[in-house]
Amino acid sequence: MKQYQHSKSGISLLEIMMNILFFALLATLCMQIFFKAYQIARKTTDLHQAVEVCTSIANICQSSADAYDTLVSVYPDGIQKEDEVQLYFDKSFLACGKKDASYCATVSFVQDTLPQIHIVLKEQNETEVIYELTAAVYQPQTIGALGGVQHE
């Protein structure tokens, strides 16, 4: 009778299980890194859009002598309060009503020696501020027909 001898170079079941476990752990680690990178990219995009929106609002307010009325006319869906206007934006940062909003910009008008606007943009149901901007609203002055300084 012939006896067969098996070679000892074969992979055992334990070695296969260890390799699978090792690659599963690496896959889990990679997924976490990719998810974190996605979140950082999303926050960066939101920050960039928030800067653009706040700068646009500041430019609108600085473009006229009556910043409050100009802002209300450009954003008719905004909610008006005493010295404050709340503007709402959707996920694409386009102006919308409150019910469709993902983001809210609060524009406060501060009457001081130099009128200022304070803009705070954040997600609709969050307390964390995405971007905040304070800008001065300069009142243009002209020399009147009688030689005196007049405010427009």
Backbone hydrogen bonds in HBPLUS format (Angstrom, degrees):
<---DONOR---> <-ACCEPTOR-->    atom                        ^
c    i                          cat <-CA-CA->   ^        H-A-AA   ^      H-
h    n   atom  resd res      DA  || num        DHA   H-A  angle D-A-AA Bond
n    s   type  num  typ     dist DA aas  dist angle  dist       angle   num
A0016-ILE N   A0012-SER O   3.26 MM   4  6.61 157.1  2.31 148.8 154.8     1
A0017-MET N   A0013-LEU O   3.00 MM   4  6.25 160.1  2.04 151.2 156.4     2
A0018-MET N   A0014-LEU O   2.99 MM   4  6.20 153.8  2.06 146.5 153.5     3
A0019-ASN N   A0015-GLU O   3.07 MM   4  6.29 155.5  2.13 146.3 152.2     4
A0020-ILE N   A0016-ILE O   3.04 MM   4  6.30 159.9  2.08 151.0 156.3     5
A0021-LEU N   A0017-MET O   2.96 MM   4  6.13 160.4  2.00 147.8 153.2     6
A0022-PHE N   A0018-MET O   2.95 MM   4  6.11 159.6  1.99 146.7 152.3     7
A0023-PHE N   A0019-ASN O   3.02 MM   4  6.25 165.1  2.04 152.6 155.4     8
A0024-ALA N   A0020-ILE O   2.92 MM   4  6.06 147.5  2.03 145.9 155.4     9
A0025-LEU N   A0021-LEU O   3.00 MM   4  6.24 157.5  2.05 151.0 156.1    10
A0026-LEU N   A0022-PHE O   3.07 MM   4  6.35 157.8  2.12 146.5 152.8    11
A0027-ALA N   A0023-PHE O   2.91 MM   4  6.03 154.2  1.98 141.3 148.4    12
A0028-THR N   A0024-ALA O   2.97 MM   4  6.20 155.5  2.03 146.4 152.7    13
A0029-LEU N   A0025-LEU O   3.01 MM   4  6.24 161.0  2.05 149.5 154.3    14
A0030-CYS N   A0026-LEU O   2.93 MM   4  6.15 160.5  1.97 150.2 155.5    15
A0031-MET N   A0027-ALA O   2.96 MM   4  6.16 156.0  2.02 147.0 153.4    16
A0032-GLN N   A0028-THR O   3.11 MM   4  6.37 156.5  2.16 148.1 153.7    17
A0033-ILE N   A0029-LEU O   3.07 MM   4  6.36 157.2  2.12 148.6 154.8    18
A0034-PHE N   A0030-CYS O   2.92 MM   4  6.16 160.9  1.96 153.5 158.3    19
A0035-PHE N   A0031-MET O   2.93 MM   4  6.10 156.2  1.99 147.8 154.3    20
A0036-LYS N   A0032-GLN O   2.99 MM   4  6.17 159.6  2.03 148.0 153.2    21
A0037-ALA N   A0033-ILE O   2.97 MM   4  6.18 155.8  2.03 146.5 153.3    22
A0038-TYR N   A0034-PHE O   2.95 MM   4  6.17 149.7  2.05 143.0 151.2    23
A0039-GLN N   A0035-PHE O   3.00 MM   4  6.31 157.2  2.05 148.9 154.5    24
A0040-ILE N   A0036-LYS O   3.00 MM   4  6.25 158.3  2.04 149.7 155.3    25
A0041-ALA N   A0037-ALA O   2.96 MM   4  6.13 157.6  2.01 146.1 152.4    26
A0042-ARG N   A0038-TYR O   2.94 MM   4  6.17 154.3  2.00 148.6 155.7    27
A0043-LYS N   A0039-GLN O   2.96 MM   4  6.21 160.6  2.00 149.5 154.3    28
A0044-THR N   A0040-ILE O   2.95 MM   4  6.12 152.9  2.02 145.8 153.5    29
A0045-THR N   A0041-ALA O   2.99 MM   4  6.21 156.1  2.05 145.5 151.6    30
A0046-ASP N   A0042-ARG O   2.92 MM   4  6.18 160.5  1.96 150.3 155.8    31
A0047-LEU N   A0043-LYS O   2.88 MM   4  6.06 156.5  1.94 145.5 152.1    32
A0048-HIS N   A0044-THR O   2.97 MM   4  6.19 161.0  2.01 148.3 153.2    33
A0049-GLN N   A0045-THR O   2.98 MM   4  6.21 167.0  2.00 153.4 156.7    34
A0050-ALA N   A0046-ASP O   2.83 MM   4  5.97 153.1  1.90 147.0 155.2    35
A0051-VAL N   A0047-LEU O   2.94 MM   4  6.16 155.9  2.00 150.9 156.4    36
A0052-GLU N   A0048-HIS O   3.08 MM   4  6.37 159.6  2.12 148.4 153.9    37
A0053-VAL N   A0049-GLN O   2.92 MM   4  6.19 160.3  1.96 151.1 156.0    38
A0054-CYS N   A0050-ALA O   2.92 MM   4  6.06 171.5  1.93 153.4 155.9    39
A0055-THR N   A0051-VAL O   2.93 MM   4  5.97 158.9  1.97 148.0 154.3    40
A0056-SER N   A0052-GLU O   2.96 MM   4  6.08 152.6  2.04 143.0 150.7    41
A0057-ILE N   A0053-VAL O   2.92 MM   4  6.22 158.1  1.97 152.1 157.8    42
A0058-ALA N   A0054-CYS O   2.94 MM   4  6.16 160.3  1.98 147.1 152.6    43
A0059-ASN N   A0055-THR O   2.91 MM   4  6.13 157.0  1.96 147.4 153.7    44
A0060-ILE N   A0056-SER O   2.97 MM   4  6.22 153.9  2.04 147.5 154.5    45
A0061-CYS N   A0057-ILE O   2.99 MM   4  6.26 161.0  2.03 151.3 156.1    46
A0062-GLN N   A0058-ALA O   2.91 MM   4  6.10 147.3  2.02 146.6 155.9    47
A0063-SER N   A0059-ASN O   3.07 MM   4  6.03 119.5  2.45 136.6 149.8    48
A0063-SER N   A0060-ILE O   3.27 MM   3  5.26 147.9  2.38  97.2 106.5    49
A0070-THR N   A0066-ASP O   3.15 MM   4  6.30 160.3  2.19 152.8 159.0    50
A0071-LEU N   A0067-ALA O   2.95 MM   4  6.04 161.2  1.98 150.1 154.8    51
A0072-VAL N   A0068-TYR O   3.04 MM   4  6.28 157.1  2.10 149.6 156.1    52
A0073-SER N   A0069-ASP O   2.98 MM   4  6.14 147.1  2.09 142.1 150.8    53
A0074-VAL N   A0070-THR O   3.03 MM   4  6.27 147.9  2.13 146.9 155.2    54
A0075-TYR N   A0071-LEU O   2.99 MM   4  6.08 159.3  2.03 148.9 154.4    55
A0078-GLY N   A0075-TYR O   3.19 MM   3  5.69 166.2  2.21 117.3 120.9    56
A0079-ILE N   A0086-GLN O   2.81 MM   7  5.06 150.2  1.90 146.2 151.0    57
A0086-GLN N   A0079-ILE O   2.85 MM   7  5.06 165.7  1.87 146.7 151.3    58
A0081-LYS N   A0084-GLU O   2.80 MM   3  5.06 155.6  1.85 169.9 161.4    59
A0109-PHE N   A0083-ASP O   2.92 MM  26  5.34 168.9  1.93 149.5 151.0    60
A0085-VAL N   A0107-VAL O   2.87 MM  22  5.17 151.2  1.96 142.1 151.7    61
A0107-VAL N   A0085-VAL O   2.80 MM  22  5.17 176.6  1.80 160.8 162.0    62
A0087-LEU N   A0105-ALA O   2.76 MM  18  5.04 169.4  1.77 155.2 157.9    63
A0105-ALA N   A0087-LEU O   2.77 MM  18  5.04 167.2  1.79 151.7 156.2    64
A0096-CYS N   A0088-TYR O   2.95 MM   8  5.60 158.5  2.00 135.5 136.0    65
A0089-PHE N   A0103-TYR O   2.98 MM  14  5.10 162.7  2.01 141.8 142.7    66
A0102-SER N   A0089-PHE O   2.79 MM  13  6.04 168.6  1.80 148.4 150.2    67
A0103-TYR N   A0089-PHE O   2.94 MM  14  5.10 161.8  1.98 154.6 153.9    68
A0090-ASP N   A0094-LEU O   2.90 MM   4  5.50 155.4  1.96 149.0 153.1    69
A0093-PHE N   A0090-ASP O   2.90 MM   3  5.10 159.2  1.95 117.0 119.7    70
A0101-ALA N   A0098-LYS O   3.33 MM   3  5.14 162.7  2.37 101.9 106.6    71
A0124-GLN N   A0102-SER O   2.78 MM  22  5.15 166.0  1.79 130.0 128.3    72
A0104-CYS N   A0122-LYS O   2.84 MM  18  5.63 166.9  1.85 171.2 175.6    73
A0122-LYS N   A0104-CYS O   3.04 MM  18  5.63 160.9  2.08 150.4 154.7    74
A0106-THR N   A0120-VAL O   2.82 MM  14  5.22 161.0  1.85 152.1 154.6    75
A0120-VAL N   A0106-THR O   2.99 MM  14  5.22 153.6  2.06 139.7 148.2    76
A0108-SER N   A0118-HIS O   2.82 MM  10  5.03 169.8  1.83 147.4 150.2    77
A0118-HIS N   A0108-SER O   2.81 MM  10  5.03 155.6  1.87 144.9 152.5    78
A0110-VAL N   A0116-GLN O   2.81 MM   6  5.10 165.7  1.83 150.2 154.2    79
A0116-GLN N   A0110-VAL O   2.92 MM   6  5.10 169.6  1.93 153.1 156.6    80
A0137-VAL N   A0115-PRO O   2.73 MM  22  5.41 173.5  1.74 155.4 153.6    81
A0117-ILE N   A0135-ALA O   2.78 MM  18  5.40 161.4  1.81 161.8 168.3    82
A0135-ALA N   A0117-ILE O   2.91 MM  18  5.40 162.1  1.94 155.5 161.6    83
A0119-ILE N   A0133-LEU O   2.68 MM  14  5.08 175.2  1.68 165.5 166.3    84
A0133-LEU N   A0119-ILE O   2.81 MM  14  5.08 160.5  1.85 150.0 155.6    85
A0121-LEU N   A0131-TYR O   2.89 MM  10  5.39 173.9  1.90 171.6 170.9    86
A0130-ILE N   A0121-LEU O   2.88 MM   9  5.77 148.4  1.98 145.6 155.9    87
A0131-TYR N   A0121-LEU O   3.26 MM  10  5.39 161.5  2.30 144.0 147.4    88
A0126-GLU N   A0123-GLU O   3.29 MM   3  5.26 170.6  2.30 110.8 112.7    89
A0152-GLU N   A0140-PRO O   3.43 MM  12  6.24 171.7  2.44 164.8 163.6    90
A0142-THR N   A0150-GLN O   3.12 MM   8  5.61 167.0  2.14 159.5 163.5    91
A0150-GLN N   A0142-THR O   2.98 MM   8  5.61 173.5  1.99 171.0 172.3    92
A0144-GLY N   A0148-GLY O   2.83 MM   4  5.43 165.8  1.85 175.8 171.6    93
A0147-GLY N   A0144-GLY O   3.05 MM   3  5.26 161.6  2.09 109.5 114.1    94
